[in-house]
């Protein structure tokens, strides 16, 4: 496990370094203090949970919840080993019926998961670990904060003076999400790469985890087709994550041969 973490840490650093833009274009410049931005997103997560409790939509299946807690704990430990900022973090994954998306991560180490999504795809623990690793990567990379900075840039701080007002404005109109989609696509690709390193460090089977993309691909090939999304096609994502896993395995083999 320690060797896996060390190898993942090397790749994690390389991936993050590769994401830094050239001079003149700082990445994810913060428009609001991190504490304010985190509070805004945490408030949104809390509102989803409150609504789920009110609607009795929080999943109570003890077996599934136990699986989710176990996998989340392992992924959280991998995150802590890779990034010292999260050394004392306590990650939580909350199952909500018909949440409307597979999973979503929020600052504060909260991941909301669609229970129907988990059951429909019959996700095994390795596939769950990949989902959680991908979502945790969004938190590590500060992707939620970038959305607020985007709103401050296009509207001006006078119109969205706080992180809370910027978030409310972003959620108010679909047109903002459409305008943000090119950036969101880059963020999803980064989350796939960094998430692969987290998965590798978690100790779950990466090859079994890749089955997630096969299941997603079947959904995309179904009657509804593939909607406009900030993600690449599942087949492309599978190849990208597999490449990272292969690189990690090669690094691990070289480290073991020394």
SULDA-V494053 format. One record per pair of residues at least 24 apart in sequence whose ideal C-beta (glycine too) atoms are under 10 Angstrom apart, sorted by the first residue. I is the first residue (numbers start at 1). GAP is how many residues later the second one is. D is the distance in whole Angstrom. If there is no record, write none. Layout:
I_GAP_D / I_GAP_D
This chain:
1_73_10 / 1_76_9 / 1_77_9 / 1_80_9 / 1_200_8 / 1_201_9 / 1_202_6 / 2_79_8 / 2_199_10 / 3_198_10 / 3_248_10 / 3_249_6 / 3_252_6 / 3_253_7 / 4_74_9 / 4_77_9 / 4_193_10 / 4_196_6 / 4_197_5 / 4_198_8 / 4_199_7 / 4_244_8 / 4_245_10 / 4_248_7 / 4_251_10 / 5_72_9 / 5_73_7 / 5_75_10 / 5_76_4 / 5_77_7 / 5_192_10 / 5_193_10 / 5_195_9 / 5_196_5 / 5_197_9 / 5_198_9 / 6_75_9 / 6_76_10 / 6_195_9 / 6_245_9 / 6_246_9 / 6_249_7 / 7_190_9 / 7_193_7 / 7_194_8 / 7_240_9 / 7_241_6 / 7_242_9 / 7_243_9 / 7_244_5 / 7_245_5 / 7_246_9 / 7_247_9 / 7_248_6 / 7_249_10 / 8_70_7 / 8_73_8 / 8_74_6 / 8_186_10 / 8_188_9 / 8_189_4 / 8_190_7 / 8_191_9 / 8_192_5 / 8_193_4 / 8_194_9 / 8_236_10 / 8_240_6 / 8_243_9 / 8_244_9 / 9_72_7 / 9_73_5 / 9_74_9 / 9_188_8 / 9_192_8 / 10_187_9 / 10_237_10 / 10_238_9 / 10_241_6 / 10_242_10 / 10_245_9 / 11_71_9 / 11_182_8 / 11_183_9 / 11_185_8 / 11_186_5 / 11_189_8 / 11_190_9 / 11_233_7 / 11_234_10 / 11_236_6 / 11_237_6 / 11_240_7 / 12_67_10 / 12_70_5 / 12_71_7 / 12_125_9 / 12_128_8 / 12_181_9 / 12_182_6 / 12_184_10 / 12_185_5 / 12_186_8 / 12_188_10 / 12_189_8 / 12_236_10 / 13_69_9 / 13_184_9 / 14_179_10 / 14_183_9 / 14_233_9 / 14_237_10 / 15_122_9 / 15_126_10 / 15_175_7 / 15_177_10 / 15_178_5 / 15_179_5 / 15_180_10 / 15_181_9 / 15_182_7 / 15_229_8 / 15_232_10 / 16_67_9 / 16_124_9 / 16_125_8 / 16_174_8 / 16_177_9 / 16_178_7 / 16_181_10 / 18_172_9 / 18_175_8 / 19_122_8 / 19_167_8 / 19_168_10 / 19_170_9 / 19_171_6 / 19_174_8 / 19_175_9 / 27_114_9 / 27_115_9 / 27_119_8 / 28_113_8 / 28_114_5 / 28_115_8 / 28_117_6 / 28_118_5 / 28_119_10 / 28_121_7 / 28_122_10 / 28_155_10 / 28_159_9 / 29_116_10 / 29_117_9 / 29_120_6 / 29_123_10 / 29_124_9 / 30_112_8 / 30_115_6 / 30_116_9 / 30_118_8 / 30_119_6 / 30_122_9 / 30_133_10 / 31_114_8 / 31_115_9 / 31_117_6 / 31_118_4 / 31_119_8 / 31_120_8 / 31_121_4 / 31_122_7 / 31_126_7 / 31_129_8 / 31_132_8 / 31_135_7 / 32_113_8 / 32_116_6 / 32_117_8 / 32_119_10 / 32_120_7 / 32_125_9 / 32_128_9 / 32_129_9 / 32_130_7 / 32_131_4 / 32_132_9 / 32_133_10 / 32_134_7 / 32_135_10 / 33_129_10 / 33_130_8 / 34_73_8 / 34_108_8 / 34_111_7 / 34_129_9 / 35_72_10 / 35_128_9 / 36_109_10 / 36_112_9 / 36_126_6 / 36_127_4 / 36_128_7 / 36_130_10 / 37_70_7 / 37_105_9 / 37_107_7 / 37_108_5 / 37_109_10 / 37_110_9 / 37_111_5 / 37_112_9 / 37_125_9 / 37_126_4 / 37_127_9 / 37_129_8 / 37_130_8 / 38_68_9 / 38_69_4 / 38_70_6 / 38_101_10 / 38_104_10 / 38_106_8 / 38_107_8 / 38_125_8 / 39_68_8 / 39_69_9 / 39_123_10 / 39_124_7 / 39_125_8 / 39_128_10 / 40_66_10 / 40_67_9 / 40_104_9 / 40_105_10 / 40_108_7 / 40_122_8 / 40_123_4 / 40_124_5 / 40_125_9 / 40_126_7 / 40_127_5 / 40_128_8 / 41_64_9 / 41_65_5 / 41_66_5 / 41_67_7 / 41_69_9 / 41_98_10 / 41_103_5 / 41_104_8 / 41_106_9 / 41_107_8 / 41_122_8 / 41_123_10 / 41_126_7 / 42_64_6 / 42_65_6 / 42_66_4 / 42_67_10 / 42_68_7 / 42_102_10 / 43_63_9 / 43_65_10 / 43_120_10 / 43_121_7 / 43_124_8 / 44_60_10 / 44_62_7 / 44_63_10 / 44_66_10 / 44_68_10 / 44_100_9 / 44_120_9 / 44_123_7 / 44_124_9 / 44_127_8 / 45_47_10 / 45_49_9 / 45_59_8 / 45_60_9 / 45_61_4 / 45_62_8 / 45_63_7 / 45_65_5 / 45_66_9 / 45_67_7 / 46_60_9 / 46_62_9 / 46_64_9 / 48_46_9 / 48_48_7 / 48_51_7 / 48_52_10 / 48_56_8 / 48_58_9 / 48_62_9 / 48_64_6 / 49_43_10 / 49_45_6 / 49_47_8 / 49_61_8 / 49_63_7 / 51_45_9 / 52_42_8 / 52_43_9 / 52_44_5 / 52_45_8 / 52_46_9 / 52_47_8 / 52_60_8 / 53_43_9 / 55_41_9 / 55_42_8 / 55_43_9 / 56_41_9 / 57_38_9 / 57_39_5 / 57_40_4 / 57_41_7 / 57_42_8 / 57_58_9 / 58_36_7 / 58_37_7 / 58_38_6 / 58_39_8 / 58_57_9 / 59_35_8 / 59_36_4 / 59_37_7 / 59_38_6 / 59_40_10 / 59_54_9 / 59_55_9 / 59_56_4 / 59_57_9 / 59_59_9 / 59_60_9 / 60_35_9 / 60_37_10 / 60_55_10 / 61_34_8 / 61_54_8 / 61_57_10 / 61_58_9 / 64_31_7 / 64_49_10 / 64_51_7 / 64_54_7 / 64_55_8 / 64_59_10 / 64_64_10 / 65_28_9 / 65_29_9 / 65_30_6 / 65_50_9 / 67_28_10 / 67_51_9 / 67_56_9 / 67_57_9 / 67_58_6 / 67_61_7 / 68_24_10 / 68_25_5 / 68_26_8 / 68_27_6 / 68_43_9 / 68_45_7 / 68_47_9 / 68_50_8 / 68_55_10 / 68_57_9 / 68_60_7 / 68_64_9 / 69_24_7 / 70_55_7 / 70_58_9 / 70_59_10 / 71_52_10 / 71_53_10 / 71_54_5 / 71_55_9 / 71_56_9 / 71_57_5 / 71_58_5 / 71_59_10 / 71_60_9 / 71_61_6 / 71_62_10 / 71_131_8 / 71_133_8 / 72_37_9 / 72_39_7 / 72_41_9 / 72_56_8 / 72_57_9 / 72_60_6 / 72_63_10 / 72_64_9 / 73_59_10 / 73_129_10 / 74_51_9 / 74_54_10 / 74_55_7 / 74_58_9 / 74_59_10 / 74_125_10 / 74_127_9 / 74_128_5 / 74_129_6 / 74_130_7 / 75_36_9 / 75_53_9 / 75_54_6 / 75_55_9 / 75_56_9 / 75_57_4 / 75_58_5 / 75_59_10 / 75_60_9 / 75_61_6 / 75_120_9 / 75_123_6 / 75_124_8 / 75_126_9 / 75_127_5 / 75_128_10 / 75_129_8 / 76_33_7 / 76_35_10 / 76_56_8 / 76_60_7 / 76_122_10 / 76_126_9 / 77_124_8 / 77_125_7 / 77_126_9 / 78_51_9 / 78_54_10 / 78_55_7 / 78_58_8 / 78_119_9 / 78_120_5 / 78_121_8 / 78_122_8 / 78_123_4 / 78_124_4 / 78_125_8 / 78_126_9 / 79_30_8 / 79_53_9 / 79_54_8 / 79_57_5 / 79_58_9 / 79_60_8 / 79_61_7 / 79_115_10 / 79_119_6 / 79_122_8 / 79_123_9 / 80_121_10 / 81_117_9 / 81_120_6 / 81_121_9 / 82_54_10 / 82_55_10 / 82_58_8 / 82_112_9 / 82_115_7 / 82_116_6 / 82_118_10 / 82_119_6 / 82_120_10 / 83_53_9 / 83_56_10 / 83_57_6 / 83_111_10 / 83_115_9 / 85_54_10 / 85_55_8 / 86_50_8 / 86_53_8 / 86_54_7 / 89_47_10 / 89_50_9 / 91_41_8 / 91_44_10 / 91_45_7 / 91_48_9 / 93_35_9 / 93_38_9 / 93_39_6 / 93_42_8 / 93_43_10 / 95_24_10 / 102_29_7 / 102_32_9 / 102_33_9 / 102_110_10 / 102_114_8 / 102_129_10 / 103_25_9 / 103_28_5 / 103_29_7 / 103_31_8 / 103_32_5 / 103_35_10 / 104_31_7 / 104_34_8 / 104_40_10 / 105_27_9 / 105_29_8 / 105_30_4 / 105_31_6 / 105_32_8 / 105_33_5 / 105_34_5 / 105_35_9 / 105_38_8 / 105_39_8 / 105_86_9 / 106_29_9 / 106_32_9 / 106_33_8 / 106_38_7 / 107_31_10 / 107_32_6 / 107_35_8 / 107_36_10 / 107_37_6 / 107_38_8 / 108_31_9 / 109_27_8 / 109_30_7 / 110_25_10 / 110_29_9 / 111_24_5 / 111_25_7 / 111_27_9 / 111_28_9 / 117_99_10 / 117_102_10 / 120_95_9 / 120_99_9 / 121_90_9 / 121_91_7 / 121_93_10 / 121_94_5 / 121_95_8 / 121_97_9 / 121_98_8 / 122_89_10 / 122_93_8 / 123_86_10 / 123_88_9 / 123_89_7 / 123_92_8 / 124_80_9 / 124_81_9 / 124_84_7 / 124_85_8 / 124_87_7 / 124_88_9 / 125_79_7 / 125_80_9 / 125_83_9 / 125_84_9 / 126_73_8 / 126_76_9 / 126_77_10 / 126_78_5 / 126_79_5 / 126_80_8 / 126_81_8 / 126_82_4 / 126_83_4 / 126_84_9 / 126_85_8 / 126_86_8 / 127_77_9 / 127_78_10 / 127_81_7 / 127_82_5 / 127_83_8 / 127_84_6 / 127_85_4 / 127_86_9 / 127_87_10 / 127_88_8 / 127_89_10 / 128_76_8 / 128_81_9 / 128_84_9 / 129_66_10 / 129_69_9 / 129_70_6 / 129_73_5 / 129_74_9 / 129_75_4 / 129_76_9 / 129_77_9 / 129_79_9 / 129_80_6 / 129_83_9 / 130_62_9 / 130_65_7 / 130_66_8 / 130_68_9 / 130_69_5 / 130_72_9 / 130_74_8 / 130_75_10 / 130_76_8 / 130_78_9 / 130_79_4 / 130_80_8 / 130_81_9 / 130_82_5 / 130_83_9 / 130_111_8 / 131_64_9 / 131_68_10 / 131_78_9 / 131_81_7 / 132_63_9 / 132_66_8 / 132_67_9 / 132_70_8 / 132_72_10 / 133_58_9 / 133_59_9 / 133_61_8 / 133_62_4 / 133_63_7 / 133_64_8 / 133_65_4 / 133_66_4 / 133_67_9 / 133_68_9 / 133_69_7 / 133_71_8 / 133_73_10 / 133_76_8 / 133_108_10 / 134_54_8 / 134_57_5 / 134_58_6 / 134_59_10 / 134_60_8 / 134_61_4 / 134_62_8 / 134_64_8 / 134_65_8 / 134_78_9 / 134_103_9 / 134_107_9 / 135_56_8 / 135_60_8 / 135_63_10 / 136_55_9 / 136_58_8 / 136_59_7 / 136_62_6 / 136_63_10 / 136_66_10 / 137_50_9 / 137_51_10 / 137_53_7 / 137_54_4 / 137_55_8 / 137_56_8 / 137_57_4 / 137_58_4 / 137_59_9 / 137_60_8 / 137_61_6 / 137_62_9 / 138_49_7 / 138_50_9 / 138_52_9 / 138_53_5 / 138_56_9 / 138_57_8 / 139_52_9 / 140_50_10 / 140_51_9 / 140_54_6 / 140_55_9 / 140_57_10 / 140_58_8 / 141_46_7 / 141_49_6 / 141_50_7 / 141_52_10 / 141_53_6 / 141_54_10 / 142_45_10 / 143_40_9 / 143_41_8 / 143_43_10 / 143_44_5 / 143_45_9 / 143_47_8 / 143_48_7 / 144_43_10 / 146_34_9 / 146_37_7 / 146_38_9 / 146_40_10 / 146_41_7 / 147_24_10 / 147_29_9 / 147_30_9 / 147_33_6 / 147_36_8 / 147_37_8 / 147_40_9 / 150_26_8 / 150_29_8 / 150_30_6 / 150_33_7 / 150_34_10 / 151_25_7 / 151_28_10 / 151_29_9 / 154_25_7 / 154_26_9 / 177_51_10 / 177_53_8 / 178_50_8 / 180_50_8 / 181_47_8 / 181_48_8 / 181_49_5 / 182_48_9 / 183_47_9 / 184_45_9 / 184_46_4 / 184_47_9 / 185_44_9 / 185_45_5 / 185_46_7 / 185_47_7 / 186_44_9 / 187_43_8 / 188_41_9 / 188_42_5 / 188_43_5 / 188_44_7 / 188_49_8 / 189_41_10 / 189_42_9 / 189_43_7 / 189_47_9 / 189_48_8 / 189_51_7 / 191_40_10 / 192_39_9 / 192_40_8 / 192_44_10 / 192_45_6 / 192_46_9 / 192_48_6 / 192_49_5 / 192_52_8 / 193_47_7 / 193_48_8 / 193_50_9 / 193_51_6 / 194_50_9 / 195_46_8 / 195_49_9 / 196_44_8 / 196_45_5 / 196_46_8 / 196_47_9 / 196_48_4 / 196_49_6 / 196_50_10 / 196_51_9 / 196_52_7 / 197_47_7 / 197_48_9 / 197_50_10 / 197_51_7 / 199_42_8 / 199_45_9 / 199_46_8 / 199_49_9 / 200_44_8 / 200_45_6 / 200_47_10 / 200_48_5 / 200_49_8 / 200_51_10 / 200_52_8 / 201_47_9 / 206_35_8 / 206_36_8 / 206_38_9 / 206_39_4 / 206_40_9 / 206_42_8 / 206_43_8 / 207_35_9 / 207_38_8 / 207_42_10 / 209_32_8 / 209_36_9 / 210_27_10 / 210_28_6 / 210_29_10 / 210_31_7 / 210_32_6 / 210_35_8 / 211_27_9 / 212_25_9 / 212_26_8 / 212_29_9 / 213_24_6 / 213_25_4 / 213_26_9 / 213_27_10 / 213_28_7 / 213_29_9 / 214_24_7
